[in-house]
Amino acid sequence: MQALIECAYDTKLLTATQRTNLYKSMSARGWRVQEPLSDLLPPEHPNLTHSIGDALIARGLTPEEIAELVGVAGPEHPHPFRPSKSHLSIV
């Protein structure tokens, strides 16, 4: 919400007084610390980096090459572009 207020202020859609009043209103409701209903939202699990890792694997790169490409010490260290695990399992 604060980002929207700042964007509106930066693009001159809000005056300084309107911006201040919105921030005061948000503070009075406790929304500067925690946005409304944010505790009801499930945590996000980003998957874009895993998709990039999958695409690199599909192009023939090994996990070690991906680790080197992104600048981490080696495959034993976590890095954001580690390919997702296969959804197949042994039955």
C-alpha positions in Angstrom: 0.0 0.0 0.0 2.9 2.3 0.8 4.4 1.7 -2.6 1.1 2.7 -4.3 1.0 5.9 -2.2 4.6 6.7 -3.2 3.9 6.0 -6.8 0.9 8.2 -6.8 2.9 11.0 -5.1 5.8 10.7 -7.5 3.5 10.9 -10.5 1.8 14.0 -8.9 -1.5 12.2 -8.4 -1.3 13.0 -4.7 -0.3 16.2 -3.0 2.1 16.2 -0.1 -0.8 16.8 2.3 -2.8 13.9 0.8 0.2 11.6 1.1 0.7 12.6 4.8 -3.0 12.1 5.5 -2.9 8.6 4.0 0.1 7.6 6.0 -1.5 8.9 9.2 -4.6 6.9 8.4 -2.6 3.8 7.7 -0.6 4.3 11.0 -3.8 4.7 13.0 -5.0 1.3 11.7 -1.6 -0.4 12.2 -1.2 -0.9 8.5 2.3 0.6 8.3 3.6 -2.4 10.2 1.3 -5.1 8.8 -1.0 -4.8 5.9 -4.7 -5.8 6.4 -5.3 -9.6 6.0 -1.6 -10.2 5.3 -1.6 -12.8 8.1 -4.3 -14.8 6.2 -2.2 -15.1 3.0 -0.2 -18.3 2.4 3.5 -17.8 2.2 4.8 -17.3 -1.3 7.2 -19.9 -2.8 9.0 -18.4 -5.7 9.5 -20.7 -8.7 10.9 -18.5 -11.4 14.5 -19.3 -10.5 13.8 -23.0 -10.5 12.2 -22.6 -13.9 15.4 -20.9 -15.1 17.4 -23.8 -13.6 15.2 -26.3 -15.4 15.6 -24.4 -18.7 19.4 -24.4 -18.3 19.3 -28.2 -17.6 17.2 -28.6 -20.7 19.8 -26.7 -22.7 22.4 -29.3 -21.6 24.1 -27.6 -18.6 25.0 -29.6 -15.6 24.1 -28.5 -12.0 27.8 -27.8 -11.6 27.9 -25.6 -14.7 24.9 -23.7 -13.5 26.5 -23.2 -10.1 29.6 -21.8 -11.8 27.6 -19.6 -14.1 25.7 -18.0 -11.2 28.9 -17.6 -9.2 28.5 -19.9 -6.3 31.3 -22.1 -4.9 29.9 -25.4 -6.1 27.0 -27.7 -6.3 27.0 -28.5 -2.6 26.1 -24.9 -1.8 22.5 -23.7 -2.3 22.0 -21.3 -5.1 18.8 -19.7 -6.5 18.9 -21.4 -9.9 19.0 -25.0 -8.7 16.7 -27.0 -11.0 13.5 -28.2 -9.4 13.3 -31.8 -8.3 11.7 -34.3 -10.6 8.0 -34.9 -9.8 8.5 -38.6 -10.6 9.0 -41.1 -7.9 9.8 -44.8 -7.7 6.7 -46.9 -6.9 
